Every structure is written in C-alpha cells, then in structure tokens.
Amino acid sequence: MDDSLLQKIIKYQFNNPDLLRAAYTRGTKGSQLEIKRLALIGDAVLTLDIAERGYKVGASSGVGHISRLLFGEF
C-alpha cells in the first residue's frame, strides 16, 4: 500500500514513514523484541482510535458503548 494513501486514510502524517512501513509489513530485519514492541504500539494506537471514535458518538449510544467497541458484545 502507498504510504501517503494510508496516512490520508488514518488522518495522521508520520515524521518517519519508515516506522509506518515497519508497522504494516512483516519484517525480517528486526529482532523479535522490536517486532513485539511495534505490535504493542500498533494495538495501543488502534485501541485509542476506537475509544476516541466511541467517545465522540457515545453520548447518544448509551452506557457501555465504548467497551462494546473495544471488546465486543459482553
């Protein structure tokens, strides 16, 4: 995928596009620890995005809306 298109979709401009590329490609250059760290950061970013979107529409969606977005129906 083109980096500029992905940045447009996620509405975020990376200062270092190599970090973006490393986050969405399966790397063989990095150590397992580096790959795990990137995965952890990616998960946190996705969770933050989902929570932010849920917060923006949550007032009209009732109690537990953000939790359902993050963790599914419970």
matplotlib code that plots the C-alpha trace (Angstrom):
import matplotlib.pyplot as plt

x = [0.0, 1.2, 2.3, 0.7, -2.6, -2.5, -1.6, -4.5, -6.9, -5.8, -5.5, -2.0, 1.2, 4.3, 7.5, 9.4, 7.5, 9.9, 8.1, 4.8, 6.1, 7.6, 4.3, 2.3, 4.8, 6.1, 9.8, 12.6, 15.3, 14.2, 14.6, 11.6, 11.6, 11.4, 8.6, 6.7, 7.2, 5.8, 2.8, 2.1, 2.3, 0.0, -2.5, -2.5, -3.0, -5.9, -7.5, -7.0, -8.7, -11.6, -12.0, -11.9, -14.5, -16.7, -16.4, -17.5, -20.7, -21.1, -23.4, -26.2, -25.3, -25.9, -23.9, -21.1, -20.8, -17.0, -16.5, -18.6, -16.5, -13.2, -14.1, -17.2, -20.6, -20.5]
y = [0.0, 3.5, 5.3, 8.6, 6.9, 5.1, 8.3, 10.0, 7.2, 7.3, 11.1, 11.1, 12.3, 10.3, 12.2, 9.0, 6.9, 4.0, 3.5, 3.3, 0.8, -1.3, -1.4, -2.8, -5.1, -8.3, -7.6, -10.0, -7.4, -6.6, -8.7, -10.4, -7.8, -4.9, -6.6, -7.2, -3.6, -2.4, -4.7, -3.4, 0.2, -0.7, -2.3, 0.8, 3.2, 1.1, 1.0, 4.7, 5.4, 3.2, 4.7, 8.2, 7.5, 5.8, 8.8, 11.2, 9.2, 7.7, 10.2, 9.1, 5.4, 4.6, 3.1, 0.7, 1.8, 2.3, -1.0, -2.8, -1.2, -2.2, -5.7, -6.7, -7.7, -8.9]
z = [0.0, -0.7, 2.5, 1.6, 0.9, 4.3, 6.1, 4.4, 5.5, 9.1, 9.1, 10.5, 8.9, 10.1, 10.5, 9.8, 7.1, 7.8, 11.1, 9.4, 6.8, 9.5, 11.4, 8.5, 6.8, 8.1, 8.9, 8.9, 9.8, 13.3, 16.4, 17.9, 20.7, 18.2, 16.4, 19.6, 20.6, 17.3, 17.6, 21.1, 19.9, 16.9, 19.2, 21.5, 18.6, 17.3, 20.8, 21.2, 17.9, 18.6, 22.1, 20.6, 18.0, 20.6, 22.9, 20.1, 19.4, 22.9, 24.4, 22.2, 22.3, 25.9, 28.7, 27.7, 24.1, 24.2, 26.0, 23.3, 20.6, 22.2, 23.5, 21.5, 23.0, 26.6]

ax = plt.figure().add_subplot(projection="3d")
ax.plot(x, y, z, "-o")
ax.set_aspect("equal")
plt.show()
